[in-house]
Amino acid sequence: MPAELDVTFDFRLGVEEDHVQFENQLKDWCTQAGGGITIDYILKEPKTPATAIDASNPYWMAMKNVFDKMYVFRLSRTSYHKLNNRALRGVLSFSVIFNMAQSA
C-alpha cells in the first residue's frame, strides 16, 4: 500500500451552486474518511454570476440583433456544465455557444 495517494478531480459548479457550502461538504467528507486528507487546488476561481442575456450586455445584444436579422432560431439557456459544441452539432445543423469566461 502506498504511503500517499494523489487524486485529481475537476469540479465545475453551476451558477446557482453555493461554493462555500460545496467546499465545506468536501472538508466534511475528508474528516469522515478519517482525517489526514488535504485538499490542494490547482485552480480555484471565484463564483461569478451568469452572463446576462438582456439589453444590459452589449455583446449579447450585438449577436441577438444579427440573429434576428438572419431569422435564426435562438434557444437561450444556462448550461450547468461545460457544454461541448460538438454535442449540439450532432443534433442541430448549426450552433453557437456564447461564453463570457476568460481564456487563459
CORRAVEN-V30565 format. One record per pair of residues at least 12 apart in sequence whose ideal C-beta (glycine too) atoms are under 10 Angstrom apart, sorted by sequence separation. I is the first residue (numbers start at 1). GAP is how many residues later the second one is. D is the distance in whole Angstrom. If there is no record, write none. Layout:
i->I gap->GAP d->D
i->I gap->GAP d->D
This chain:
i->11 gap->12 d->10
i->27 gap->12 d->7
i->64 gap->12 d->9
i->83 gap->12 d->9
i->85 gap->12 d->5
i->26 gap->13 d->6
i->75 gap->13 d->10
i->84 gap->13 d->9
i->83 gap->14 d->6
i->85 gap->14 d->10
i->11 gap->15 d->9
i->82 gap->15 d->10
i->23 gap->16 d->8
i->60 gap->16 d->9
i->83 gap->16 d->9
i->9 gap->17 d->9
i->75 gap->17 d->9
i->82 gap->17 d->9
i->23 gap->18 d->10
i->79 gap->18 d->8
i->73 gap->19 d->9
i->82 gap->19 d->9
i->75 gap->20 d->9
i->79 gap->20 d->9
i->23 gap->21 d->9
i->53 gap->21 d->10
i->73 gap->21 d->9
i->54 gap->22 d->10
i->72 gap->22 d->8
i->74 gap->22 d->9
i->76 gap->22 d->9
i->53 gap->23 d->5
i->53 gap->24 d->9
i->72 gap->24 d->9
i->19 gap->25 d->9
i->22 gap->25 d->10
i->53 gap->25 d->9
i->19 gap->26 d->9
i->19 gap->27 d->8
i->20 gap->27 d->9
i->51 gap->27 d->9
i->19 gap->28 d->5
i->50 gap->28 d->6
i->18 gap->29 d->8
i->50 gap->29 d->10
i->67 gap->29 d->8
i->7 gap->30 d->10
i->9 gap->30 d->10
i->17 gap->30 d->8
i->16 gap->31 d->10
i->5 gap->32 d->10
i->8 gap->32 d->10
i->10 gap->32 d->9
i->13 gap->32 d->9
i->15 gap->32 d->8
i->10 gap->33 d->10
i->11 gap->33 d->10
i->12 gap->33 d->10
i->15 gap->33 d->8
i->63 gap->33 d->8
i->6 gap->34 d->9
i->8 gap->34 d->8
i->13 gap->34 d->8
i->15 gap->34 d->7
i->16 gap->34 d->8
i->64 gap->34 d->10
i->15 gap->35 d->4
i->63 gap->35 d->6
i->14 gap->36 d->9
i->15 gap->36 d->9
i->60 gap->38 d->7
i->59 gap->39 d->8
i->60 gap->40 d->9
i->57 gap->41 d->9
i->59 gap->41 d->8
i->57 gap->43 d->8
i->53 gap->45 d->8
i->51 gap->47 d->7
i->51 gap->48 d->7
i->52 gap->48 d->9
i->51 gap->49 d->4
i->50 gap->50 d->9
i->51 gap->50 d->9
i->49 gap->51 d->10
i->48 gap->52 d->9
i->48 gap->53 d->8
i->48 gap->54 d->10
i->45 gap->56 d->9
i->45 gap->57 d->9
i->43 gap->61 d->9
i->16 gap->62 d->8
i->15 gap->63 d->6
i->17 gap->63 d->8
i->14 gap->64 d->8
i->15 gap->64 d->9
i->16 gap->64 d->8
i->14 gap->65 d->9
i->15 gap->65 d->8
i->14 gap->66 d->4
i->13 gap->67 d->9
i->14 gap->67 d->8
i->12 gap->68 d->9
i->13 gap->68 d->10
i->12 gap->69 d->6
i->12 gap->70 d->6
i->10 gap->72 d->9
